[in-house]
Amino acid sequence: MPKADPNEKPAIHAVRAFDLGTLVVDTEGLTLYRSDKDTASPPKSNCQGNCAQVWIPARANDDLDVTGMDKALIGRVTRTDGSDQLTLAGWPLYRYVKDEMPGETGGMGADQVWYPIAPDGKKITTTVDARQANALGF
């Protein structure tokens, strides 16, 4: 897995995925997800223990670089372990442990609750352009 430059400012970016439309990625370009088991109002993470080993909570950082989305939608929630987790439109954010390369979305639809998150906080459930649903465009 590519590693971010340790001197690079932590970031989240809105990027255009070739088949899903615009989604949110972290500093390393890895897709960020939300869970339907969490709540956005008030923000609450329900992914603890073993779940948090597969769905890695995105850690909140005061020095976060945000591009392509409304900074007012960025927040944090305190997890049961006392750590702060990044939120978007109230939804706690996660990385999927099996996504190893930028742009991968292997966790999409997992357990029918995990979805990439759009810059407005909505979940991405379908491809935008079915003609581009795979790398070959078939």
C-alpha positions in Angstrom: 0.0 0.0 0.0 1.4 3.4 -0.8 2.3 5.5 2.2 1.8 9.2 2.5 4.8 11.5 2.9 5.1 11.9 6.7 5.5 15.6 6.1 2.4 15.8 4.0 -0.6 17.6 5.6 -3.5 15.1 6.3 -6.2 15.6 3.8 -9.5 14.5 2.3 -10.4 15.2 -1.3 -13.4 14.9 -3.5 -12.3 13.1 -6.7 -14.1 11.8 -9.7 -14.2 8.0 -9.9 -14.5 6.8 -13.5 -17.7 4.9 -12.8 -19.1 6.1 -9.5 -19.1 9.8 -9.9 -17.5 12.0 -7.2 -16.4 10.4 -4.0 -14.2 11.2 -1.0 -10.7 9.9 -0.5 -8.0 10.4 2.1 -4.4 11.7 1.9 -3.3 8.4 0.2 -6.1 8.4 -2.3 -8.0 5.6 -0.5 -11.7 5.6 -0.6 -13.6 6.7 2.5 -16.8 5.0 3.5 -19.9 5.5 5.7 -22.0 2.9 7.4 -25.8 2.7 7.5 -25.4 1.3 11.1 -24.0 4.7 12.2 -26.0 7.9 12.8 -25.3 11.3 11.4 -27.5 13.3 13.8 -26.1 13.1 16.3 -22.9 11.7 14.9 -22.2 8.2 16.3 -20.0 5.3 15.3 -21.4 1.9 15.9 -18.3 0.1 14.4 -16.2 -1.0 17.4 -13.8 -4.0 18.2 -13.4 -6.4 15.3 -15.5 -4.1 13.0 -12.9 -1.3 13.5 -10.1 -3.7 12.4 -11.8 -4.2 9.0 -13.3 -0.7 8.7 -10.5 1.6 10.0 -11.9 4.8 11.5 -10.5 7.9 9.8 -8.8 9.9 12.6 -9.7 13.5 13.0 -7.0 16.1 12.7 -7.1 19.8 13.4 -4.7 20.5 10.5 -6.8 18.7 7.8 -6.6 19.9 4.2 -10.1 19.7 2.6 -10.6 20.1 -1.2 -13.7 19.7 -3.3 -16.3 19.8 -0.5 -17.8 22.3 2.0 -15.5 22.5 5.0 -18.6 23.3 7.1 -19.6 19.6 6.6 -16.3 18.3 8.2 -16.4 17.4 11.9 -15.5 14.8 14.4 -17.1 12.4 16.8 -15.5 10.9 19.9 -15.4 7.1 19.7 -16.0 4.8 22.7 -12.2 4.3 23.0 -11.8 8.1 23.4 -10.2 8.7 20.0 -11.6 11.3 17.6 -13.0 10.1 14.3 -13.5 12.3 11.2 -17.1 12.9 10.1 -18.6 14.3 6.9 -22.1 15.7 7.1 -22.2 14.0 10.5 -21.3 10.5 9.1 -18.3 8.9 10.7 -15.7 8.0 8.0 -13.7 4.8 7.5 -11.2 3.1 5.3 -11.7 -0.5 4.2 -8.7 -2.6 5.1 -8.9 -4.6 1.8 -8.6 -1.4 -0.4 -4.9 -1.3 -1.1 -4.6 1.0 -4.0 -6.0 4.5 -4.6 -9.4 4.4 -6.2 -10.4 0.9 -5.1 -13.9 0.6 -3.8 -13.9 -3.1 -2.7 -16.1 -2.3 0.3 -19.0 -0.9 -1.6 -22.2 -2.6 -0.6 -20.5 -4.8 2.0 -23.1 -6.3 4.4 -25.5 -4.0 2.6 -24.4 -1.2 5.0 -21.0 0.1 3.8 -20.8 2.6 0.9 -18.3 5.2 -0.4 -19.3 8.6 0.6 -20.0 11.6 -1.7 -18.8 15.1 -0.9 -22.2 16.0 0.4 -22.3 13.1 2.8 -24.7 10.9 0.8 -23.8 7.3 0.2 -22.9 6.1 -3.3 -24.8 2.9 -4.1 -24.7 2.6 -7.9 -22.4 3.4 -10.8 -23.1 6.7 -12.6 -22.1 5.3 -16.0 -22.7 1.6 -16.5 -20.6 1.7 -19.7 -17.6 2.4 -17.5 -18.4 -0.3 -14.8 -15.0 -2.0 -15.3 -11.5 -0.9 -16.3 -12.1 -2.0 -19.9 -15.3 0.0 -20.3 -17.4 -3.0 -21.2 
